[in-house]
Amino acid sequence: MSVHKRSNNGTYFVSYRDADGKQRTKTFGTGREGKRQANKFDEEIKARKKVEAPLPVFVPGAKVYLDQLAQAYINAKKSEGRSVRWLQELATLLKKHFIPVFAQRPVDEIRFEEVIEIIRKEYADRSQTTRSRYLSYLKMVFQYGVDYELTLKNPLKRWKKPKERPRDTKLTVADLMTIKDVARPHLAWAIEVAWNLGVRTGESELLALTWNDIDWEGNSIKVYATKTKTTRIIPIAPEFMERLQTVREKAKCEHVIEYQGKPMRKFRRSLKTAVEKAGITYPVIMYDIRHLFATVLLREGGDVAAVSKLMGHASVKMTVDQYYHLLGDEKRRTIAKLPSLSRPEDAPHPQAAPSEPQPPASAPA
């Protein structure tokens, strides 16, 4: 399985074996775009190999174990088109922390308290959001067993994902500029791109952007959101279009964000260093740039529906629910626009000054 180039017409193709072991070939175009698509497909095939396994055989009446149930669920989700990244995260979570612990016990004997204890111990350094996401994965796996009558119970049936408190983003435009000024070149460029486009700052959007996604004549860029499986078009300001053109001329990779000629995967270490150099004392993550993007647009009077589309949210309600708490005096400014029902003549008049007391009339002689 690898990427090849045909000598007769210059097209790129990938040779690989499918799930049945049969040799297959998939052909792509020519030039940089053809090579990019072939490499992307090759990476997807390699990633899928890591989560593929023979379908487990379930014997009626026999006990079902977590490794069997997990593989059945992964195969089912793969056939539904779930992303390779999502499948890999789930497979890693199960294989690393849960399958070894419960390997000798049927799923129906696993208790709620045991699952929670593993999450508490193994992921004590992770955020509540991450821990809740992992529990959601497990709950879906267990429920799959119940729905398809492979198991009798879901240990996490009564567990509910706690309502997450909106992140208190302290990042300001001034601080972001300071961080960018002291950041290494590849991080500084990533910050600039994230700020101008408002994209999700991980592998799903920011790091997946390629030069071919840009419409150079239409001054826009096409962004595919793996989270919502939708594509949106983001307009690009003329000044930033010039910056993109300048960087593209020196690019060594098809991805907009690169490091030493290779696509980037994360910024955690370089961002932490830049934040420390900038003298910022509060925590900063790349995703804060996206929050700041939305907050500034809304505070400057940007249309909520337009901001929602730029962010790639599933609905305007999601945008309002997630960001309205950051808008400070918006309610006060909005209520100030309410016209008064009072008329000018209804206005209270200043009280007249009390008259000076008159001397009493002279008594008759």
TILUMTOR-154362 format. One record per residue (C-alpha): residue number from 1; residue in one letter; x, y, z. Coordinates in Angstrom, 2 decimals, padded with zeros to 5 digits. Layout:
! TILUMTOR-154362
+-----+-----+---------+---------+---------+
:   n : res :      px :      py :      pz :
+-----+-----+---------+---------+---------+
: NUM :   a :       X :       Y :       Z :
...
+-----+-----+---------+---------+---------+
***
This chain:
! TILUMTOR-154362
+-----+-----+---------+---------+---------+
:   n : res :      px :      py :      pz :
+-----+-----+---------+---------+---------+
:   1 :   m :  000.00 :  000.00 :  000.00 :
:   2 :   s :  001.64 :  003.23 : -001.15 :
:   3 :   v :  001.38 :  006.21 : -003.45 :
:   4 :   h :  002.65 :  005.80 : -007.01 :
:   5 :   k :  002.86 :  007.97 : -010.12 :
:   6 :   r :  002.16 :  006.64 : -013.61 :
:   7 :   s :  004.89 :  007.47 : -016.07 :
:   8 :   n :  002.58 :  007.57 : -019.11 :
:   9 :   n :  000.14 :  010.25 : -017.95 :
:  10 :   g :  001.47 :  011.54 : -014.61 :
:  11 :   t : -001.57 :  010.50 : -012.56 :
:  12 :   y : -001.12 :  009.42 : -008.96 :
:  13 :   f : -002.63 :  006.22 : -007.62 :
:  14 :   v : -002.73 :  004.19 : -004.42 :
:  15 :   s : -002.41 :  000.42 : -004.24 :
:  16 :   y : -003.90 : -001.24 : -001.17 :
:  17 :   r : -005.79 : -004.28 :  000.09 :
:  18 :   d : -009.41 : -003.99 :  001.13 :
:  19 :   a : -011.08 : -005.59 :  004.17 :
:  20 :   d : -011.37 : -008.89 :  002.26 :
:  21 :   g : -007.67 : -008.93 :  001.40 :
:  22 :   k : -008.20 : -008.15 : -002.27 :
:  23 :   q : -005.71 : -005.91 : -004.06 :
:  24 :   r : -007.24 : -002.59 : -005.07 :
:  25 :   t : -006.10 :  000.51 : -006.92 :
:  26 :   k : -007.55 :  004.01 : -006.64 :
:  27 :   t : -006.50 :  006.64 : -009.16 :
:  28 :   f : -006.30 :  010.39 : -008.58 :
:  29 :   g : -005.36 :  013.38 : -010.70 :
:  30 :   t : -002.05 :  014.89 : -011.70 :
:  31 :   g :  000.15 :  017.59 : -010.21 :
:  32 :   r :  000.18 :  018.78 : -006.63 :
:  33 :   e : -003.56 :  018.32 : -006.15 :
:  34 :   g : -003.48 :  014.75 : -007.40 :
:  35 :   k : -000.56 :  013.94 : -005.14 :
:  36 :   r : -002.26 :  015.60 : -002.17 :
:  37 :   q : -005.45 :  013.59 : -002.64 :
:  38 :   a : -003.49 :  010.35 : -003.08 :
:  39 :   n : -001.45 :  010.97 :  000.08 :
:  40 :   k : -004.61 :  011.81 :  002.02 :
:  41 :   f : -006.31 :  008.59 :  000.88 :
:  42 :   d : -003.17 :  006.61 :  001.72 :
:  43 :   e : -003.14 :  008.04 :  005.24 :
:  44 :   e : -006.82 :  007.17 :  005.69 :
:  45 :   i : -006.22 :  003.56 :  004.60 :
:  46 :   k : -003.30 :  003.22 :  007.01 :
:  47 :   a : -005.35 :  004.71 :  009.84 :
:  48 :   r : -008.27 :  002.39 :  009.15 :
:  49 :   k : -005.96 : -000.61 :  009.30 :
:  50 :   k : -005.30 :  000.27 :  012.94 :
:  51 :   v : -008.96 :  000.00 :  013.89 :
:  52 :   e : -009.97 : -002.85 :  011.57 :
:  53 :   a : -010.34 : -006.34 :  012.92 :
:  54 :   p : -012.35 : -009.42 :  011.98 :
:  55 :   l : -015.98 : -009.22 :  013.02 :
:  56 :   p : -016.38 : -010.90 :  016.41 :
:  57 :   v : -018.51 : -014.04 :  016.50 :
:  58 :   f : -021.30 : -013.95 :  019.06 :
:  59 :   v : -022.65 : -017.29 :  020.21 :
:  60 :   p : -026.30 : -017.14 :  021.32 :
:  61 :   g : -026.48 : -017.34 :  025.10 :
:  62 :   a : -022.73 : -016.95 :  025.58 :
:  63 :   k : -021.23 : -014.17 :  027.67 :
:  64 :   v : -019.97 : -011.12 :  025.81 :
:  65 :   y : -016.70 : -009.41 :  026.76 :
:  66 :   l : -015.72 : -005.78 :  026.31 :
:  67 :   d : -013.14 : -006.42 :  023.58 :
:  68 :   q : -015.78 : -008.23 :  021.48 :
:  69 :   l : -018.41 : -005.56 :  022.04 :
:  70 :   a : -015.95 : -002.74 :  021.37 :
:  71 :   q : -014.82 : -004.20 :  018.05 :
:  72 :   a : -018.40 : -004.83 :  016.94 :
:  73 :   y : -019.28 : -001.22 :  017.76 :
:  74 :   i : -016.20 :  000.18 :  015.98 :
:  75 :   n : -016.95 : -001.85 :  012.86 :
:  76 :   a : -020.55 : -000.64 :  012.90 :
:  77 :   k : -019.53 :  003.00 :  013.22 :
:  78 :   k : -016.91 :  002.59 :  010.51 :
:  79 :   s : -019.57 :  001.36 :  008.10 :
:  80 :   e : -021.64 :  004.44 :  008.98 :
:  81 :   g : -018.80 :  006.70 :  007.89 :
:  82 :   r : -017.50 :  007.94 :  011.23 :
:  83 :   s : -014.15 :  009.70 :  010.94 :
:  84 :   v : -010.93 :  007.72 :  011.26 :
:  85 :   r : -009.73 :  010.09 :  013.95 :
:  86 :   w : -012.85 :  009.43 :  016.06 :
:  87 :   l : -012.51 :  005.67 :  015.62 :
:  88 :   q : -008.84 :  005.77 :  016.59 :
:  89 :   e : -009.54 :  007.81 :  019.72 :
:  90 :   l : -012.22 :  005.34 :  020.81 :
:  91 :   a : -010.07 :  002.29 :  020.04 :
:  92 :   t : -007.11 :  003.73 :  021.95 :
:  93 :   l : -009.25 :  004.61 :  024.96 :
:  94 :   l : -010.71 :  001.12 :  025.18 :
:  95 :   k : -007.53 : -000.83 :  024.48 :
:  96 :   k : -005.35 :  001.20 :  026.81 :
:  97 :   h : -007.49 :  001.58 :  029.90 :
:  98 :   f : -010.66 : -000.50 :  029.92 :
:  99 :   i : -010.20 : -003.77 :  028.03 :
: 100 :   p : -007.14 : -004.81 :  030.13 :
: 101 :   v : -009.07 : -004.21 :  033.37 :
: 102 :   f : -012.24 : -006.02 :  032.32 :
: 103 :   a : -010.69 : -008.63 :  030.03 :
: 104 :   q : -011.72 : -011.56 :  032.23 :
: 105 :   r : -015.22 : -010.35 :  033.06 :
: 106 :   p : -018.38 : -010.23 :  030.92 :
: 107 :   v : -019.84 : -006.82 :  030.15 :
: 108 :   d : -022.95 : -007.60 :  032.18 :
: 109 :   e : -020.79 : -007.86 :  035.32 :
: 110 :   i : -019.18 : -004.44 :  034.92 :
: 111 :   r : -020.44 : -001.92 :  037.47 :
: 112 :   f : -020.92 :  001.82 :  037.14 :
: 113 :   e : -018.62 :  002.61 :  040.06 :
: 114 :   e : -015.73 :  000.68 :  038.46 :
: 115 :   v : -015.93 :  002.63 :  035.22 :
: 116 :   i : -016.05 :  005.98 :  037.04 :
: 117 :   e : -013.04 :  004.99 :  039.17 :
: 118 :   i : -010.95 :  004.20 :  036.10 :
: 119 :   i : -011.82 :  007.55 :  034.53 :
: 120 :   r : -010.97 :  009.31 :  037.80 :
: 121 :   k : -007.57 :  007.62 :  038.18 :
: 122 :   e : -006.37 :  007.43 :  034.59 :
: 123 :   y : -007.51 :  010.88 :  033.51 :
: 124 :   a : -007.07 :  012.94 :  036.67 :
: 125 :   d : -004.98 :  015.45 :  034.70 :
: 126 :   r : -007.60 :  015.87 :  031.95 :
: 127 :   s : -010.39 :  018.41 :  031.88 :
: 128 :   q : -013.96 :  017.62 :  032.84 :
: 129 :   t : -014.87 :  018.01 :  029.17 :
: 130 :   t : -012.42 :  015.28 :  028.15 :
: 131 :   r : -013.51 :  012.90 :  030.90 :
: 132 :   s : -017.15 :  013.42 :  029.98 :
: 133 :   r : -016.37 :  012.72 :  026.33 :
: 134 :   y : -014.71 :  009.42 :  027.22 :
: 135 :   l : -017.66 :  008.38 :  029.36 :
: 136 :   s : -019.98 :  009.26 :  026.49 :
: 137 :   y : -017.98 :  006.94 :  024.21 :
: 138 :   l : -018.27 :  004.09 :  026.70 :
: 139 :   k : -021.97 :  004.68 :  027.21 :
: 140 :   m : -022.54 :  004.37 :  023.46 :
: 141 :   v : -020.56 :  001.12 :  023.31 :
: 142 :   f : -022.53 : -000.38 :  026.19 :
: 143 :   q : -025.84 :  000.80 :  024.73 :
: 144 :   y : -024.95 : -000.76 :  021.39 :
: 145 :   g : -024.74 : -004.13 :  023.14 :
: 146 :   v : -028.17 : -003.66 :  024.72 :
: 147 :   d : -029.81 : -002.40 :  021.51 :
: 148 :   y : -028.61 : -005.40 :  019.52 :
: 149 :   e : -029.40 : -007.85 :  022.34 :
: 150 :   l : -025.76 : -008.82 :  022.81 :
: 151 :   t : -025.77 : -007.77 :  026.47 :
: 152 :   l : -028.44 : -007.22 :  029.10 :
: 153 :   k : -027.46 : -003.92 :  030.70 :
: 154 :   n : -025.64 : -000.65 :  030.21 :
: 155 :   p : -023.52 :  000.19 :  033.30 :
: 156 :   l : -023.65 :  003.87 :  032.34 :
: 157 :   k : -027.36 :  003.99 :  031.56 :
: 158 :   r : -028.12 :  006.49 :  034.31 :
: 159 :   w : -024.99 :  008.56 :  033.83 :
: 160 :   k : -025.70 :  011.95 :  032.28 :
: 161 :   k : -023.15 :  014.27 :  030.84 :
: 162 :   p : -022.83 :  017.22 :  033.21 :
: 163 :   k : -023.66 :  020.62 :  031.86 :
: 164 :   e : -020.39 :  022.30 :  031.05 :
: 165 :   r : -019.69 :  025.77 :  032.26 :
: 166 :   p : -018.72 :  028.04 :  029.35 :
: 167 :   r : -014.99 :  028.57 :  029.23 :
: 168 :   d : -013.99 :  031.86 :  030.82 :
: 169 :   t : -011.78 :  033.12 :  028.03 :
: 170 :   k : -009.52 :  035.91 :  029.25 :
: 171 :   l : -007.56 :  036.33 :  026.04 :
: 172 :   t : -007.68 :  039.83 :  024.56 :
: 173 :   v : -006.69 :  041.09 :  021.14 :
: 174 :   a : -003.75 :  042.97 :  022.67 :
: 175 :   d : -002.49 :  039.85 :  024.46 :
: 176 :   l : -002.93 :  037.76 :  021.32 :
: 177 :   m : -000.79 :  040.23 :  019.38 :
: 178 :   t :  001.89 :  040.04 :  022.09 :
: 179 :   i :  001.90 :  036.24 :  021.96 :
: 180 :   k :  002.15 :  036.32 :  018.17 :
: 181 :   d :  005.09 :  038.73 :  018.32 :
: 182 :   v :  007.19 :  036.37 :  020.47 :
: 183 :   a :  006.00 :  033.09 :  018.94 :
: 184 :   r :  008.08 :  030.94 :  016.60 :
: 185 :   p :  007.34 :  031.62 :  012.92 :
: 186 :   h :  005.13 :  028.57 :  012.32 :
: 187 :   l :  003.03 :  029.32 :  015.41 :
: 188 :   a :  002.79 :  033.03 :  014.62 :
: 189 :   w :  001.47 :  032.16 :  011.17 :
: 190 :   a : -001.03 :  029.67 :  012.61 :
: 191 :   i : -002.29 :  032.35 :  015.01 :
: 192 :   e : -002.72 :  034.78 :  012.13 :
: 193 :   v : -004.66 :  032.26 :  010.04 :
: 194 :   a : -006.86 :  031.19 :  012.96 :
: 195 :   w : -007.63 :  034.81 :  013.82 :
: 196 :   n : -008.60 :  035.79 :  010.28 :
: 197 :   l : -010.76 :  032.74 :  009.61 :
: 198 :   g : -012.19 :  031.83 :  013.01 :
: 199 :   v : -011.81 :  028.11 :  012.28 :
: 200 :   r : -011.56 :  025.30 :  014.81 :
: 201 :   t : -007.89 :  025.27 :  015.72 :
: 202 :   g : -007.12 :  021.56 :  015.64 :
: 203 :   e : -006.55 :  018.89 :  013.02 :
: 204 :   s : -010.16 :  018.97 :  011.87 :
: 205 :   e : -010.03 :  022.49 :  010.35 :
: 206 :   l : -007.03 :  024.80 :  010.84 :
: 207 :   l : -004.37 :  022.12 :  010.35 :
: 208 :   a : -006.35 :  020.50 :  007.52 :
: 209 :   l : -006.44 :  023.64 :  005.35 :
: 210 :   t : -004.60 :  023.37 :  002.03 :
: 211 :   w : -003.68 :  025.94 : -000.55 :
: 212 :   n : -006.16 :  024.34 : -002.93 :
: 213 :   d : -008.98 :  025.21 : -000.54 :
: 214 :   i : -008.46 :  028.90 : -001.31 :
: 215 :   d : -010.43 :  030.62 : -004.07 :
: 216 :   w : -007.85 :  033.20 : -005.09 :
: 217 :   e : -010.22 :  035.02 : -007.44 :
: 218 :   g : -013.21 :  034.93 : -005.14 :
: 219 :   n : -011.24 :  035.99 : -002.04 :
: 220 :   s : -012.57 :  033.13 :  000.06 :
: 221 :   i : -011.64 :  029.76 :  001.48 :
: 222 :   k : -013.57 :  026.51 :  001.70 :
: 223 :   v : -013.56 :  024.84 :  005.10 :
: 224 :   y : -014.87 :  021.33 :  005.71 :
: 225 :   a : -016.07 :  020.72 :  009.26 :
: 226 :   t : -015.67 :  017.08 :  010.25 :
: 227 :   k : -017.66 :  017.78 :  013.41 :
: 228 :   t : -020.84 :  018.69 :  011.52 :
: 229 :   k : -019.92 :  017.11 :  008.17 :
: 230 :   t : -020.62 :  020.41 :  006.39 :
: 231 :   t : -018.64 :  022.74 :  004.15 :
: 232 :   r : -018.68 :  026.50 :  004.60 :
: 233 :   i : -017.19 :  029.37 :  002.62 :
: 234 :   i : -015.35 :  032.03 :  004.62 :
: 235 :   p : -014.64 :  035.41 :  002.97 :
: 236 :   i : -011.06 :  036.65 :  003.25 :
: 237 :   a : -010.11 :  040.29 :  003.71 :
: 238 :   p : -007.93 :  041.75 :  000.90 :
: 239 :   e : -005.03 :  042.45 :  003.27 :
: 240 :   f : -004.97 :  038.84 :  004.49 :
: 241 :   m : -005.25 :  037.56 :  000.91 :
: 242 :   e : -001.97 :  039.32 :  000.20 :
: 243 :   r : -000.41 :  037.64 :  003.23 :
: 244 :   l : -001.62 :  034.25 :  002.05 :
: 245 :   q : -000.14 :  034.84 : -001.40 :
: 246 :   t :  003.22 :  035.83 :  000.11 :
: 247 :   v :  003.38 :  032.76 :  002.34 :
: 248 :   r :  002.25 :  030.47 : -000.46 :
: 249 :   e :  005.20 :  031.49 : -002.64 :
: 250 :   k :  007.58 :  030.12 :  000.00 :
: 251 :   a :  005.49 :  027.07 :  000.98 :
: 252 :   k :  007.10 :  023.62 :  000.86 :
: 253 :   c :  003.90 :  021.72 :  001.66 :
: 254 :   e :  000.34 :  021.62 :  000.35 :
: 255 :   h : -000.96 :  022.52 :  003.81 :
: 256 :   v : -001.38 :  026.17 :  004.76 :
: 257 :   i :  000.14 :  025.48 :  008.20 :
: 258 :   e :  003.46 :  023.65 :  008.01 :
: 259 :   y :  006.68 :  023.16 :  009.92 :
: 260 :   q :  009.90 :  022.30 :  008.09 :
: 261 :   g :  007.95 :  021.29 :  005.00 :
: 262 :   k :  005.53 :  018.96 :  006.82 :
: 263 :   p :  001.94 :  019.43 :  008.03 :
: 264 :   m :  001.54 :  020.45 :  011.66 :
: 265 :   r : -000.31 :  018.27 :  014.16 :
: 266 :   k : -000.37 :  020.35 :  017.37 :
: 267 :   f :  001.00 :  023.50 :  019.01 :
: 268 :   r :  000.76 :  022.71 :  022.72 :
: 269 :   r :  004.46 :  023.10 :  023.59 :
: 270 :   s :  005.27 :  026.04 :  021.31 :
: 271 :   l :  002.15 :  027.92 :  022.44 :
: 272 :   k :  002.98 :  027.41 :  026.10 :
: 273 :   t :  006.47 :  028.79 :  025.51 :
: 274 :   a :  005.12 :  031.81 :  023.64 :
: 275 :   v :  002.57 :  032.57 :  026.36 :
: 276 :   e :  005.32 :  032.50 :  028.99 :
: 277 :   k :  007.58 :  034.76 :  026.89 :
: 278 :   a :  004.69 :  037.19 :  026.44 :
: 279 :   g :  004.28 :  037.43 :  030.20 :
: 280 :   i :  000.70 :  036.20 :  030.11 :
: 281 :   t : -000.18 :  034.74 :  033.51 :
: 282 :   y : -003.54 :  033.12 :  032.71 :
: 283 :   p : -003.97 :  029.86 :  030.72 :
: 284 :   v : -004.22 :  030.19 :  026.93 :
: 285 :   i : -005.09 :  027.50 :  024.40 :
: 286 :   m : -005.33 :  027.77 :  020.63 :
: 287 :   y : -009.11 :  027.40 :  020.77 :
: 288 :   d : -009.27 :  030.70 :  022.68 :
: 289 :   i : -008.50 :  032.43 :  019.37 :
: 290 :   r : -011.74 :  031.09 :  017.90 :
: 291 :   h : -013.68 :  032.25 :  020.98 :
: 292 :   l : -012.07 :  035.69 :  020.73 :
: 293 :   f : -012.91 :  035.84 :  017.01 :
: 294 :   a : -016.62 :  035.34 :  017.74 :
: 295 :   t : -016.68 :  037.59 :  020.79 :
: 296 :   v : -015.06 :  040.55 :  019.03 :
: 297 :   l : -017.36 :  040.25 :  016.00 :
: 298 :   l : -020.45 :  040.17 :  018.19 :
: 299 :   r : -019.29 :  043.00 :  020.42 :
: 300 :   e : -018.62 :  045.13 :  017.36 :
: 301 :   g : -022.22 :  044.64 :  016.24 :
: 302 :   g : -021.74 :  041.72 :  013.87 :
: 303 :   d : -024.92 :  039.93 :  012.82 :
: 304 :   v : -025.41 :  036.85 :  015.00 :
: 305 :   a : -026.59 :  034.73 :  012.05 :
: 306 :   a : -023.53 :  035.73 :  010.00 :
: 307 :   v : -021.16 :  034.97 :  012.89 :
: 308 :   s : -022.87 :  031.60 :  013.33 :
: 309 :   k : -022.27 :  030.76 :  009.66 :
: 310 :   l : -018.63 :  031.86 :  009.85 :
: 311 :   m : -018.10 :  029.67 :  012.91 :
: 312 :   g : -019.74 :  026.67 :  011.26 :
: 313 :   h : -022.25 :  026.20 :  014.07 :
: 314 :   a : -025.21 :  023.92 :  013.51 :
: 315 :   s : -027.65 :  026.69 :  014.46 :
: 316 :   v : -027.83 :  030.33 :  015.50 :
: 317 :   k : -029.12 :  029.14 :  018.88 :
: 318 :   m : -025.82 :  027.37 :  019.48 :
: 319 :   t : -023.93 :  030.61 :  018.84 :
: 320 :   v : -026.15 :  032.58 :  021.20 :
: 321 :   d : -026.00 :  029.93 :  023.92 :
: 322 :   q : -022.22 :  029.66 :  023.71 :
: 323 :   y : -021.17 :  033.29 :  023.36 :
: 324 :   y : -023.87 :  035.62 :  024.61 :
: 325 :   h : -022.62 :  035.42 :  028.20 :
: 326 :   l : -019.41 :  037.12 :  027.03 :
: 327 :   l : -021.10 :  040.19 :  025.63 :
: 328 :   g : -021.19 :  042.15 :  028.88 :
: 329 :   d : -023.33 :  045.26 :  028.36 :
: 330 :   e : -025.25 :  044.01 :  025.31 :
: 331 :   k : -028.48 :  043.76 :  027.28 :
: 332 :   r : -028.01 :  047.28 :  028.67 :
: 333 :   r : -027.28 :  048.71 :  025.22 :
: 334 :   t : -030.23 :  046.83 :  023.79 :
: 335 :   i : -032.71 :  048.01 :  026.42 :
: 336 :   a : -031.53 :  051.58 :  025.83 :
: 337 :   k : -032.94 :  051.33 :  022.30 :
: 338 :   l : -036.48 :  050.87 :  023.65 :
: 339 :   p : -038.55 :  054.01 :  022.89 :
: 340 :   s : -040.24 :  055.78 :  025.76 :
: 341 :   l : -044.02 :  055.98 :  026.04 :
: 342 :   s : -043.85 :  059.32 :  027.88 :
: 343 :   r : -044.85 :  062.55 :  026.13 :
: 344 :   p : -043.02 :  065.83 :  026.67 :
: 345 :   e : -045.95 :  067.25 :  028.65 :
: 346 :   d : -045.80 :  064.22 :  030.93 :
: 347 :   a : -042.40 :  065.24 :  032.14 :
: 348 :   p : -042.41 :  066.35 :  035.77 :
: 349 :   h : -042.22 :  070.14 :  036.21 :
: 350 :   p : -039.83 :  071.60 :  038.72 :
: 351 :   q : -041.65 :  072.63 :  041.86 :
: 352 :   a : -042.24 :  076.36 :  042.19 :
: 353 :   a : -040.32 :  078.05 :  044.97 :
: 354 :   p : -042.56 :  078.68 :  047.95 :
: 355 :   s : -043.71 :  082.34 :  048.16 :
: 356 :   e : -042.43 :  084.47 :  050.96 :
: 357 :   p : -044.86 :  084.85 :  053.85 :
: 358 :   q : -046.83 :  088.14 :  053.73 :
: 359 :   p : -047.03 :  090.37 :  056.78 :
: 360 :   p : -050.42 :  090.20 :  058.49 :
: 361 :   a : -052.89 :  092.93 :  057.64 :
: 362 :   s : -052.95 :  095.86 :  060.04 :
: 363 :   a : -055.57 :  095.60 :  062.69 :
: 364 :   p : -058.38 :  098.22 :  062.47 :
: 365 :   a : -057.90 :  101.16 :  064.64 :
+-----+-----+---------+---------+---------+
***
